[in-house]
Amino acid sequence: MEDENETMDKSEWFFPHNLKKIEGRPPIYSQNRQELCEALPYFRSYQSGCYVSDQRATGYLLDGFPAPRDVFEDSGRVVISHAGGGSIISRLEGSKAPKLTLARSQDRESAPVRELLKCKHECVPVALIAGVKYAGMPWIRKYDSVRYAVLGHYLVTHSWPELESIGEPSNVRRFRFKFRFQWVSSQGDPWWLSDLEEYFKSMKPQSANACGRLSPSLSDDKRHQATSKMDGEPNSINRIDSSDRDMMELSDEEPVTYQCNACGRHSLNIYKDCWMCLNETCIHFFRTNESNGPSQTEEKMHYVWWFLKHQQSFETETRVPFSLTPKTLQKLRGTQLEFEANQEPKTGFYCSSCGRLSIRIYWGSLVCSNEECQVGPFVVIGCGIKCAHGPSLSTLANLERNT
């Protein structure tokens, strides 16, 4: 087991490849979770949204049930999401839509939180993946057969706990850990920018900012209006003096840190119109500087402007430890493969001609799951035994000649 205090060796890291659409579709996608998990070595989690390997998070899934203040901003170059487990799906009284609520408080020692924090401290990029239920990228739904799409490499730049109210009245409060992910700029531009532009052109002007909890960004001159529009209007703080106004104007444009009088720790000012201590062990945790008790308006809070924009100063690493593209169908063509009982069971692969992730169905051949793919549909592999299942060799030969 790796020593927790050991610094990660980055000598073999490399600059990432710029992912681009393939024939108008996402560059790496799958139709179901099994394809995703069997083909991607950096995300083999069939249930959890965060995959951990070698004591570090390598893949993170964005899908349904967002938490308060989960956002997709700066055209997807900044993503804020939650991790830590302990959530359940429930239906609050009077509400038809299910909601993700915390059954218990999260803590820093849970595997997803601990390993994401390690990625933050060591500047290790994480691969982000989006599902069709992810509200930040509604245009993914327009693609047939696309259930999940790989976005790219992101750095974990910030993490902090929030206090979340449970039920009505809000008498139960639990901790939820949030993470800010930032696009690694050495990848070039995100592959979905044309989708985002098309999406906003298709929307009516009056609904352009009505994307709910996760609102994709518009142009720079629009972002001040659209940034992090959460569950209500920005909350107002009573009795704001001139020094507080100066603090808010400054902190909205650049990072500002304040020290808590109770615990002595410094916390970044990331919420508009207020600063709060973000040390979960402090008696003043998540209280506004105008309140003696827990903030009563956490559902209405939203982030300051600079926090939702890609910050070059936060990009402490431009190289990546692994490629987003897994082993390809094309490179496996004609390869002698032996599959024995003691081998790694994940036998998915990637088609570089269409972008589809597939699982291995036949023992003696590999088949791209995309029926419209123009690549020869079957690739013969040596399996070491007589193949009792799958197309016959004569059928394979005929198919190869016809493609």
N, C-alpha and C positions, 0 to 999 in steps of 0.2 A: 504494500500500500504506500502511496506517495505521502511524503512528509508534508503536513499542512503548511509548514513554514518555508518549504522549498519554493524557490522562484521558478516559474515555468520557463523551459528552454524554448526560445523563439528563433534559434539559429536557422531552422529550416522553414520558417514562415515565408510567404510570398505575396506578391500583389495580386488582388483578385481579378478574375475575368469579368468583364462587363456583360451582364445578362441582357439579351435582347429577345424580343418576341420571335417566335418561329411560325411563319405563315399566319401572322395576326393573332396568335394565341400566346398565353403565358409560356415563358421559356422552360419552366419545370413545373409540371402539374400532375395530379392524379384524380381519379374518379371516386376513390374510396380510401378509407383509413388504412386498410391492409396494404394497398399498393404503396402508400406513403411510407409506412413503417418498415416494410420489407425492402424497399429500394434505397431509402436514405439512411446511411450509417449514422448520421448526426441527429436523427429523430426516429426512435423506435419505441415510442410511447403510445400504446393503444388506447389509453384512457386519460392519463395526465396531460396537461398542456405544456409541461416543461420536461424535456428529456435531459438526464444527467449521465455523463460518461466520464470516467477517470476523475471523479470529484469536481467536475465543472459542468455547467449547463452548456450544451452545444446547440440545442434546438428549442424554439419557443413558438407555440401555436396560438394564433389570434382567431377566435371563432365566436360562438354565441355567448350570451349572458355577460355583458360587460359590467364592471363595477362603476360606481360613481367616479367621475373625473378620469375615465379611460378616454384617451384622445388619439387622433390620427391627424397630424398637423404638418405644415410646411411641405405639402405635397407628398406626405409619407416619409419625409426624412426624419421626423420626430414622432415616436410612438410612445405613449404612456399606457401601461397596463399593470395588472396585478398578478401576484403569485403567492403561493404559500399553503394552498389547500384549506381544508376545514369548511368548505362551502357546501350548501345544500340548495336544491331547487325547491322553492316554495311559492304558494299563491297567497298573497296577502288578502285579507278580507275586503271585499268590494272591488278587487282587481281581477280581470280575466287573464292578464298576461303573467306567466311565471316569472319569478325573480330569483336571482342568485343572492343568497344571504349567508352570513357567517354562522356556523353552528358553534364555533369556538374561536377564540382569538388566535391569530397567527403569531409565530415567534421566529427569531433569527436562526434557530437551530433546526427548523424544518428543512428538508433536503432542497426543495426549489429555492427558498430564500437564501439559504447558506451558500449554495453553489452559484447563484446569480450574483450575490455579494462578492464572491471570490472572483468572478469574471470582471466585476467592476474594479476591484482593487488591483487586479493584474492586467487590466486592459485587454481582456480576451474577447474577441467578437463572438456573437451568438447569431445563428441563422434564424430569421423570422419567417414564419409560414402563415398564410391567411386562408381561412375557410370561407365558404359562401355565406355563412351566417354572421360574418364579421361586418358590423355596421359601418366601419370606417372605409370599406372598399365595396360599395354596393354594386359596382359595375362588373365584379367577378361573376355575378349571376347570369350575365348575358352569354357566357361561354358554355356551350353544350359540353357535357362530360367532364367539366372542371368542378371538382368539389374542394380541392386544396391547391394552392399555388405557392411556390417558394418566392419570397420577396427579395432577400439578400442578406448581407452581413450587417449587423448592428452592434455598436458598443453600448454597454450599460454605463451610462454616465452618472446617474443619480438614483438613490433609493431612499425611501422614507416610509414610516408607518403613518397611517391615518386612523382616526377614531370613527367608527361607523355605527349608526343607530340601527337597532333591530326592532321591528314591530311598532305598533301604535298602542299607547303612546311610546315615545322613544326613551324607554326606561332601561333598556339593555344596550350596552355599548361595548364593541369589541374592536381589536386592532386588525387592520388589513395593511399588508406591505405593498407599496407601489414602486414601479421601476420606470425610469426614463431611458428609452432606447434611441440611439442616434445613428443614422445611416453612415456607413463608412464611405467617405467621398471618393476614395481611390477606385470605387466600382463604376464611376461615371454617373450618369443620370439614371434614376429608377426606370424600369421598363414599362411602368403603367402610366406615365405622364400623358400619353395620348388618350388613354381611357378616361383619365380624370378630366381632361379638357372637354372631351366629348360628352361626358356625364353632365358637366355644368352647362354646356350649351343646350342640352336637352331639357334642363330644368327651367321652370318659370322663374322670372326674377324675384317674385315675392317669396318663393320657397327655397331660394339658393342658400339661405343660412339655416334651414330647418332640417338639419341632418341628425338632430338628437344629440345623444351623448358623444358620438364620435363624428365630428364634422370635418371632412376633407377640406384642405385649404384652398383658397382662391388666389388671385394675384396679390402681390405685396400690398397694394393700396386697399385691398378688401380685408386683409387678415385681421386688422384691428377690430373690425366689426364681427368677424366670424370665429375668432379664436376661442376655443374651449367653451362654447355655449352649452352649458350643462342642463341642469334640471330647473332652472329659473333665472330670473334677472340677477345681475350682480348685487350682492348684499350690501347694505349701507351700514356704516358704523356711526353711531351717535357721538356727539361731542368731539369731532375731529378738529384738533387745533392746527396751527400753521406748520408746526414741525412734522406732524403726521402727514400733512398734505405733501410736504417736500419729500418725505420718505416714500410715499406711494408713487409720486411722479418719477423718482429716481429708480426705484426697484422695478418699475414696469418695463424699463428699457435695458437694464443691466443687472448682473448678479449682486445682491447685497446680503450680507450675513449679520445677524444680531445675536447678542448673548443673552441667555435666559438668566434673570435675577435669582431664580429659585435653585436651578441645578448647575449653573455656570457654563453649560455647554452652548456652543454656537449652532444656530440653525439658519439655513438659507431662506430668504423670503421668496416663496414661490406662489403665493396666493394674492390675488388682487385685493386691495383695500384693507389688508390686515396681515400681521405677522404672528406666528404661533411657534411655540417650542415643539420640536419634532422628536424629542427624546421620550420614548414611551414609558420610561421609568420615572419621569418627572411628575410632580404633583400639578404642574401647570401645562402638562402635555395637551396639545390641541385646543388650547384656550386662547381666545383673542386677547389682545392687550387691553381691551375694554371690558373684559368679562371676568368674573370671579369663579365661574363654573365652566363646564365644557361648552364649546361653541354650539349654539342652537341652530346654526345656519350652514352646517357643513354640506348639506345637499345642494345649496345654492352657490357655493363658492366656485370660483374658476381661477385658472392660472394666470400669472403675469405674462406679458407679451414675450419677453426674451426667452422664457423657459420653453416656449412652443416653436422656436425657430432654431434651425441648425446653427450650432456655435462651433466655429473652427477651433476655438481655444480648448474645447472639450475633446477634440479628436487627438488623443495621445498615442494612437496606433493606427497605421494605414495598411498594414499587412494582415494576413489572415492565416489561421493554422490548417485549414482544410478547404477543399473545393466544394462548391455547392452542387456540382454535377457529379453524380455517382457513376459507377461502372456502366458503360453503354452497351447496348445491343450490338452496335457496329464493331466494337473492339472485341466482343466475345465471339464474333462470327468465326467459325472454324477452330475455335479453341477447344482443346481436350480438357474437359472438366470431369472430375470425379466427385460424386456426392456420397459421402459415407455418413454413418450414424453419428460420428463424433465431430462432424463439421458444423460450422456456424449455419443455423437453419434459415437465416435471412437470405433469400435467393432472388430478390427483386432486381430490376435493372431499369435503365433509362434509354430511351430512344432519342438520339441527337437529331434525327430528321423531323420529328414532330413534337418533341418535348414531353411525351407521355411517360409516366412511370408505370411499370407493369410488374406483375408477379409471375413466377415460373409455374406454369400449369402442367406442361408435358414433361415427362422424364427425359426424352431424347431430343427436345427442341426448345428453343426460346421464341416466343411469339409476342410481338408488340400488340398491346390491347386496343390500340386505336385502329378501328376497322378501316378508316380512311387513309391510313398511313401508306405512302407509296413505296416504302422500303419492302424488299422481299419478306413476306410475312413469316417465314420459318427459317430458323438457323439451326442446322444440325450440329449437335455436340456429341462428343464421345462420352458415353455414360458407363462404359465398362461392363454392362450387362445387357441382355436382350431386353429391348424396350417393349413392355407389354401394353403400354398405353400411349396414345398420341398418334399423329399421322404416320403412315407407312413411309419408307424411304422413297418408293416410287411416287407417292403423292407429293412428297416434298420436292422431288426433282421436277415434277410437272409444274408445281407452283412457282419454283424458281425460274423456270423457262418462260412462264407467262407474265413475269413481273419485270 
